[in-house]
Amino acid sequence: MHEAVGLLRDAAESADPAVLLAVVEKAIAAAVRVVLRADDSSGIIGDAIRDLLELHTQVASKARPSPSRLAAWMVKFQFDGTQDFFSIDVADYASVLGPEGLVLYRAQLAEIAGGLGPEPAEDVSGAWLSDPEGWQKAAQDRHTRFLLEANARRLAVVDRDVDAIIATHARDRKVAAWLHDTARALAETGEVDLAVDWARQAADFDRGHQSLDAAGYWCELLAQHRPDAELAARLEVFRRWPSSSTAQQLRRAAGEAWPAHRDEVLDTLGRSPRDAVVFALHHLGDVELAWILAHNLELTDARTWSDLADAYERVDPLGVLPVLHDLVVGDLREADARGYRQAARRLRRMRGLAAGTERAVEIDELIGTLREEHRRRPRLQREFDQAGLP
């Protein structure tokens, strides 16, 4: 399927766009039939369909089909009930539809909306037992309303109608993500000042992950349009959501002014040992600082200790042995084949680091002790044997 998409992309360079558009539409229909019958847990088929839909917008812009034909295809793809996995964006087709096509498209959406039944009460639990057909119709109508609302949002962007954008995206303003969506839509239409304001509202909504996402977008807008205001915003975001990632964003925005903020950042991150170590190790690139922080802050995250040991080994090979020892003990805490393999690899690594030093005997004794302690775990013994451990 992906090879076919590649062939169609190549054809787009020279083929008759009108002919190719029909082929792409047939390919989309065929691919959708396949995904409805296949296990696409890997996402491979879905990715191919999304590539085909992207190609469709490109070919349509060259083929310039009649507005009525394109509008009919767009409505059919979304509303004929064949699939509900994939979406299209009317904004991608607006220039091809033109004013006439947009009027036709809106009229068809209005006709679909007129055919919907009344919205059911929120509590419809058990309705599928007493009235399965009615319940199924209500479920179909619910999805249709979802599509109509999505189209209304994108049409508001196409129209560059600020009031409509706010009404359709912000809705009742009870969810931070909706305020974030409003900011993105406004930015898409060039309303930068309004976009910044709505992104800030979304960031201030609460301290949840949606507000954090919105705060990142707020800072991105400032970086692009008001660069002098970015640093203060990044500092505010870090103080509200201190983490290795917000610290790195602050460091990047600070540039030469970073030393003025370094101590505050490290002190704040000290409340979360993992974030402090990750920031020092991966963002500052200061392995020795990360090592000191890990010990002083009593880091407990095994994954971070493992990454730190990998980096610190180049500084002090023998110094990482106690860390690797603790990781091995953690690997063997549960009876798990993956843990056995990990422990065996770590012990082999420890033997290599200690070879030729006074610590070599200690490591071999450790291995002997572990073999005896776990003598009733034959899988562990096999993993140790395959790793060449004594």
C-alpha positions as CSV (number, residue, x, y, z in Angstrom):
1,M,0.0,0.0,0.0
2,H,2.8,2.4,0.8
3,E,4.6,1.5,-2.4
4,A,1.4,2.3,-4.3
5,V,1.2,5.7,-2.5
6,G,4.8,6.4,-3.6
7,L,3.8,5.5,-7.2
8,L,0.9,7.9,-7.1
9,R,3.1,10.6,-5.7
10,D,5.5,10.2,-8.5
11,A,2.6,10.2,-11.0
12,A,1.5,13.6,-9.6
13,E,4.5,15.2,-11.2
14,S,3.5,14.3,-14.8
15,A,0.1,12.6,-15.0
16,D,-3.2,14.3,-16.0
17,P,-4.4,15.7,-12.6
18,A,-8.0,14.9,-13.4
19,V,-7.3,11.3,-14.2
20,L,-5.0,10.9,-11.2
21,L,-7.6,12.4,-8.9
22,A,-10.1,9.7,-9.8
23,V,-7.4,7.1,-9.2
24,V,-6.5,8.5,-5.8
25,E,-10.2,8.5,-4.8
26,K,-10.5,4.9,-5.8
27,A,-7.4,4.1,-3.8
28,I,-8.8,5.8,-0.7
29,A,-12.0,3.8,-1.0
30,A,-10.2,0.5,-1.5
31,A,-7.8,1.2,1.4
32,V,-10.7,2.1,3.7
33,R,-12.4,-1.2,2.8
34,V,-9.2,-3.0,3.8
35,V,-8.7,-1.3,7.1
36,L,-12.3,-2.1,8.1
37,R,-11.5,-5.8,7.8
38,A,-7.9,-5.8,9.0
39,D,-5.9,-5.6,12.2
40,D,-4.2,-2.3,11.9
41,S,-2.8,-2.2,15.5
42,S,0.5,-1.2,14.0
43,G,-1.0,1.8,12.2
44,I,0.6,0.9,8.9
45,I,-2.7,0.9,6.9
46,G,-3.9,4.0,8.6
47,D,-0.7,5.9,7.8
48,A,-1.1,4.9,4.1
49,I,-4.7,6.2,4.1
50,R,-3.6,9.5,5.7
51,D,-0.9,9.8,3.0
52,L,-3.6,9.2,0.4
53,L,-5.8,11.9,1.9
54,E,-2.9,14.3,1.9
55,L,-2.2,13.5,-1.7
56,H,-5.9,14.0,-2.6
57,T,-5.7,17.6,-1.4
58,Q,-2.6,18.2,-3.5
59,V,-4.0,16.6,-6.7
60,A,-7.4,18.3,-6.3
61,S,-5.6,21.7,-6.2
62,K,-4.1,20.9,-9.7
63,A,-7.1,19.1,-11.2
64,R,-9.6,21.8,-10.1
65,P,-12.7,19.5,-10.2
66,S,-16.1,21.1,-10.4
67,P,-17.2,22.5,-7.0
68,S,-20.2,20.3,-7.0
69,R,-18.2,17.1,-7.6
70,L,-15.6,17.9,-4.9
71,A,-18.2,18.9,-2.4
72,A,-20.1,15.7,-3.0
73,W,-16.9,13.6,-2.5
74,M,-16.1,15.4,0.7
75,V,-19.6,14.9,2.2
76,K,-19.7,11.2,1.1
77,F,-16.2,10.5,2.6
78,Q,-17.3,11.9,6.0
79,F,-20.9,11.1,6.3
80,D,-21.8,8.0,4.3
81,G,-21.2,5.7,7.4
82,T,-18.5,3.7,5.8
83,Q,-15.8,4.8,8.2
84,D,-15.3,7.0,11.2
85,F,-11.5,6.8,11.6
86,F,-10.3,9.4,9.2
87,S,-11.1,13.1,8.7
88,I,-10.6,15.7,6.1
89,D,-10.2,19.5,6.5
90,V,-12.4,21.8,4.5
91,A,-9.7,24.5,4.8
92,D,-7.4,22.3,2.6
93,Y,-10.0,22.4,-0.1
94,A,-11.4,25.9,0.3
95,S,-9.4,27.5,-2.6
96,V,-10.6,24.7,-5.0
97,L,-14.2,24.8,-3.8
98,G,-14.3,28.6,-4.2
99,P,-17.3,30.6,-3.1
100,E,-19.7,28.5,-5.1
101,G,-18.4,25.2,-3.8
102,L,-18.4,26.5,-0.2
103,V,-22.1,27.5,-0.6
104,L,-22.9,24.0,-1.9
105,Y,-20.9,22.3,0.8
106,R,-22.6,24.3,3.6
107,A,-26.0,23.5,2.1
108,Q,-25.3,19.8,2.1
109,L,-24.1,20.1,5.8
110,A,-27.3,21.9,6.6
111,E,-29.4,19.2,5.0
112,I,-27.6,16.5,7.0
113,A,-28.1,18.5,10.2
114,G,-31.8,18.8,9.4
115,G,-32.1,15.0,9.2
116,L,-30.9,14.5,12.8
117,G,-33.3,13.5,15.5
118,P,-33.5,15.3,18.8
119,E,-30.4,15.0,21.1
120,P,-30.9,12.2,23.6
121,A,-30.6,12.8,27.4
122,E,-27.1,12.4,28.7
123,D,-28.0,9.2,30.6
124,V,-28.8,6.6,28.0
125,S,-27.4,3.7,29.9
126,G,-29.3,0.5,29.2
127,A,-31.1,2.0,26.2
128,W,-29.4,-0.4,23.9
129,L,-31.3,-3.2,25.6
130,S,-34.7,-1.7,25.6
131,D,-34.5,-0.1,22.1
132,P,-31.4,-1.3,20.2
133,E,-32.4,0.3,16.9
134,G,-33.1,3.6,18.6
135,W,-29.9,3.4,20.5
136,Q,-27.9,2.8,17.3
137,K,-29.6,5.7,15.5
138,A,-28.8,8.0,18.5
139,A,-25.1,6.8,18.3
140,Q,-25.0,7.5,14.6
141,D,-26.5,10.9,15.1
142,R,-24.0,11.7,17.9
143,H,-21.1,11.0,15.5
144,T,-22.8,13.0,12.8
145,R,-23.1,16.0,15.2
146,F,-19.4,15.6,16.0
147,L,-18.5,15.9,12.3
148,L,-20.8,18.8,11.8
149,E,-19.2,20.6,14.7
150,A,-15.7,19.9,13.4
151,N,-16.7,21.3,10.0
152,A,-18.3,24.4,11.6
153,R,-15.0,25.1,13.3
154,R,-12.9,24.8,10.1
155,L,-15.4,26.8,8.1
156,A,-15.1,29.6,10.7
157,V,-11.4,29.6,10.0
158,V,-12.0,29.6,6.2
159,D,-14.3,32.6,6.7
160,R,-11.7,34.3,9.0
161,D,-14.7,35.1,11.2
162,V,-13.3,35.9,14.7
163,D,-16.7,35.7,16.4
164,A,-17.5,32.3,14.8
165,I,-14.0,31.0,15.6
166,I,-14.5,31.8,19.3
167,A,-18.0,30.5,19.4
168,T,-17.2,27.2,17.7
169,H,-13.8,26.5,19.3
170,A,-14.1,27.8,22.9
171,R,-17.7,26.5,23.2
172,D,-18.6,26.9,26.9
173,R,-15.0,27.6,27.9
174,K,-15.0,24.9,30.5
175,V,-12.0,23.0,29.0
176,A,-8.4,24.3,28.7
177,A,-7.9,22.5,25.4
178,W,-10.9,24.3,23.9
179,L,-9.2,27.7,24.7
180,H,-6.0,26.3,23.2
181,D,-7.8,25.3,20.1
182,T,-9.3,28.8,19.8
183,A,-5.8,30.3,20.0
184,R,-4.5,28.0,17.3
185,A,-7.4,28.9,15.0
186,L,-7.0,32.6,15.5
187,A,-3.3,32.3,14.8
188,E,-4.1,30.5,11.6
189,T,-6.1,33.4,10.4
190,G,-3.4,35.9,11.3
191,E,-5.1,37.3,14.5
192,V,-1.9,37.1,16.5
193,D,-2.8,39.4,19.3
194,L,-6.0,37.5,20.0
195,A,-4.2,34.2,19.6
196,V,-1.7,35.2,22.3
197,D,-4.5,36.3,24.6
198,W,-6.4,33.0,24.2
199,A,-3.3,30.9,24.6
200,R,-2.6,32.8,27.8
201,Q,-6.2,32.1,29.0
202,A,-5.7,28.4,28.3
203,A,-2.4,28.4,30.2
204,D,-4.0,30.1,33.2
205,F,-7.0,27.8,33.2
206,D,-5.6,25.4,35.8
207,R,-2.4,23.4,36.4
208,G,-3.3,20.4,34.4
209,H,-1.6,18.9,31.4
210,Q,-3.9,20.7,28.9
211,S,-2.9,24.1,30.4
212,L,0.8,23.0,30.3
213,D,0.4,22.3,26.5
214,A,-1.3,25.6,26.0
215,A,1.5,27.4,28.0
216,G,4.0,25.9,25.6
217,Y,2.0,27.2,22.6
218,W,1.7,30.6,24.3
219,C,5.5,30.8,24.6
220,E,5.9,29.7,21.0
221,L,3.7,32.5,19.8
222,L,5.7,35.0,21.8
223,A,8.9,33.6,20.5
224,Q,7.7,34.1,17.0
225,H,5.8,37.4,17.3
226,R,7.0,39.1,20.5
227,P,10.5,37.7,21.2
228,D,11.2,40.2,23.9
229,A,8.4,38.8,26.0
230,E,9.4,35.1,25.6
231,L,11.9,34.8,28.5
232,A,9.5,36.2,31.1
233,A,6.8,33.8,29.9
234,R,9.2,30.8,30.0
235,L,10.2,31.7,33.5
236,E,6.6,31.9,34.6
237,V,5.8,28.5,33.0
238,F,8.8,26.9,34.7
239,R,7.8,28.2,38.1
240,R,4.3,26.9,37.6
241,W,5.3,23.5,36.1
242,P,8.9,22.9,37.1
243,S,10.4,20.0,35.1
244,S,13.5,19.1,33.1
245,S,11.6,20.0,29.9
246,T,10.3,23.4,31.0
247,A,13.8,24.1,32.5
248,Q,15.4,23.4,29.2
249,Q,12.9,25.7,27.3
250,L,13.8,28.4,29.8
251,R,17.5,27.9,29.3
252,R,17.2,28.0,25.5
253,A,15.1,31.2,25.7
254,A,17.5,32.8,28.2
255,G,20.6,32.5,26.0
256,E,23.4,34.6,27.5
257,A,21.2,35.5,30.4
258,W,21.0,31.8,31.6
259,P,23.6,32.2,34.4
260,A,21.2,34.6,36.1
261,H,18.5,31.8,36.3
262,R,20.7,28.7,36.8
263,D,20.6,28.6,40.6
264,E,16.9,29.1,40.8
265,V,16.3,26.4,38.3
266,L,18.5,23.8,40.0
267,D,17.1,24.7,43.4
268,T,13.6,24.3,42.2
269,L,14.3,21.0,40.3
270,G,15.7,19.7,43.5
271,R,12.2,18.9,44.6
272,S,12.1,16.3,41.9
273,P,15.4,14.3,41.8
274,R,14.7,12.7,38.5
275,D,14.0,16.1,36.8
276,A,17.1,17.6,38.3
277,V,19.4,14.8,37.2
278,V,17.8,14.6,33.7
279,F,18.2,18.3,33.2
280,A,21.9,18.3,34.3
281,L,22.7,15.2,32.3
282,H,20.8,15.6,29.1
283,H,20.3,19.3,28.8
284,L,23.3,20.9,30.5
285,G,25.6,18.0,29.5
286,D,27.2,18.1,32.9
287,V,27.8,14.5,33.9
288,E,29.6,15.3,37.1
289,L,26.9,17.7,38.3
290,A,24.2,15.0,37.5
291,W,26.2,12.5,39.5
292,I,26.4,14.8,42.5
293,L,22.7,15.6,42.3
294,A,21.7,12.0,42.0
295,H,23.5,11.2,45.2
296,N,22.6,14.3,47.2
297,L,19.0,14.2,46.2
298,E,18.7,10.4,46.7
299,L,17.5,9.6,43.2
300,T,15.4,6.4,43.1
301,D,14.5,6.2,39.4
302,A,16.2,3.1,38.0
303,R,16.1,4.3,34.4
304,T,17.7,7.6,35.2
305,W,20.4,5.9,37.3
306,S,21.1,3.5,34.3
307,D,21.5,6.5,31.9
308,L,23.7,8.3,34.4
309,A,25.9,5.2,34.9
310,D,26.4,4.9,31.2
311,A,27.6,8.5,31.0
312,Y,29.6,8.5,34.2
313,E,31.5,5.4,33.3
314,R,33.7,7.5,31.1
315,V,34.6,9.7,34.1
316,D,35.1,7.0,36.8
317,P,34.7,3.4,35.6
318,L,34.9,1.9,39.0
319,G,32.8,4.6,40.6
320,V,29.7,3.2,38.8
321,L,30.0,-0.3,40.2
322,P,27.8,0.4,43.3
323,V,25.1,1.9,41.1
324,L,25.2,-1.1,38.8
325,H,25.1,-3.4,41.8
326,D,21.9,-1.7,43.0
327,L,20.4,-1.9,39.5
328,V,21.1,-5.7,39.4
329,V,19.4,-6.2,42.7
330,G,16.4,-4.3,41.3
331,D,16.5,-6.4,38.1
332,L,16.2,-9.6,40.2
333,R,13.5,-8.4,42.6
334,E,10.9,-10.1,40.5
335,A,11.0,-13.5,38.7
336,D,11.1,-12.1,35.2
337,A,13.1,-13.4,32.2
338,R,13.8,-9.8,30.9
339,G,15.1,-8.8,34.3
340,Y,17.4,-11.8,34.3
341,R,18.9,-10.9,31.0
342,Q,19.3,-7.3,32.1
343,A,21.0,-8.4,35.3
344,A,23.3,-10.7,33.4
345,R,24.4,-8.0,31.0
346,R,25.0,-5.6,33.9
347,L,27.1,-8.2,35.8
348,R,29.2,-8.9,32.7
349,R,29.7,-5.2,32.3
350,M,30.8,-4.9,35.9
351,R,33.3,-7.7,35.4
352,G,34.8,-5.9,32.5
353,L,35.1,-2.6,34.4
354,A,36.7,-4.3,37.4
355,A,39.0,-6.6,35.4
356,G,42.6,-6.2,36.5
357,T,41.7,-4.2,39.6
358,E,41.3,-5.1,43.2
359,R,37.5,-5.0,42.7
360,A,37.5,-8.0,40.3
361,V,37.3,-10.6,43.1
362,E,34.5,-8.7,44.7
363,I,32.4,-8.8,41.5
364,D,32.9,-12.5,41.1
365,E,31.9,-13.1,44.7
366,L,28.8,-11.1,44.1
367,I,27.9,-13.3,41.1
368,G,28.4,-16.4,43.2
369,T,26.2,-15.0,45.9
370,L,23.4,-14.2,43.5
371,R,23.6,-17.7,41.9
372,E,23.3,-19.3,45.3
373,E,20.5,-16.9,46.4
374,H,18.5,-17.6,43.3
375,R,19.5,-21.3,42.8
376,R,15.8,-22.2,42.3
377,R,15.5,-20.0,39.3
378,P,16.8,-22.1,36.4
379,R,16.1,-19.4,33.8
380,L,18.3,-17.0,35.7
381,Q,21.1,-19.6,35.9
382,R,20.8,-20.1,32.1
383,E,21.0,-16.3,31.4
384,F,24.1,-16.0,33.6
385,D,25.7,-19.0,31.8
386,Q,24.9,-17.5,28.4
387,A,26.5,-14.2,29.5
388,G,29.7,-16.1,30.4
389,L,29.4,-15.4,34.1
390,P,31.3,-17.6,36.6
